[in-house]
Amino acid sequence: MTIGSSLFLIAAGAILKFAVTTTVSGVDIHTVGLILMIVGGIGLCIGLYLLLRAKPPNVPPDPTRLP
């Protein structure tokens, strides 16, 4: 899951949780919104962790390869 899709899930969940007032029989829309926000938050944390972990280590330049 990428960071963009995580943000989309968080936004869609927030809309369902706080802005939608209609009711559907058999489905609690506020609970679905909360679940989407939680899944989006977990995906965002994992995506940021993988992004920060993928950076190369700080290696000093090789002195034999001067320009």
N, C-alpha and C positions, 0 to 999 in steps of 0.2 A: 504494500500500500504506500503510495507516495504522499508527500506532504500536501500536495494540492487536493488529492481525494480525501485526505483526513480533514482538511479545512472545510471541504464541501459537506462531509458528513456532519461535522459540528454545526455548520450553518443550517443545514436541513433539519437537524434535530432541534435546534433552537427555535426555528420557525414552527415546527410541529408542537413543541412544548409550550411556547409562550404566545404565539400569534393565532393559532387555529382554534376556533371555538365550536366547530361542528362536531357531531358525534356519529360514530359508526357502530352498528350493533356487532358485538363480539370482539371489538378491538378498542383498546384504550389508546387514543392518539398521543396523549401526554406521556404515557409510558414508552411508546415507540420512539418519541422524540428524545426522551432521556437515554434510552438504550443507544440511539444513534450518536448522541453527544459523547457517551462513555466510550463507545467503540472508536469514534473519531479521535478522542483524546489519547487513547492507548496507541492508536496508529500513528499519531503525531509524535508521541514520545519515542516510539520505536524508529520512526523515520529520521528524527533528529539525531538519535543515538547512532544509527548506521551512517548518517552523513558525517558526523563529527569523527567517528571511528575510522573512516576511510581516508582521512588526511595522511599524507606521507610524513614520516618523522622528520624533525629538523636535523638535517645532516649538513655539516659544514662543507663548503665547496672544496674540491680537490685542488691543492696548490700547484700540481703539475700541469693543470689545464688552464693556465692563465691566457687571456686573449692577446 
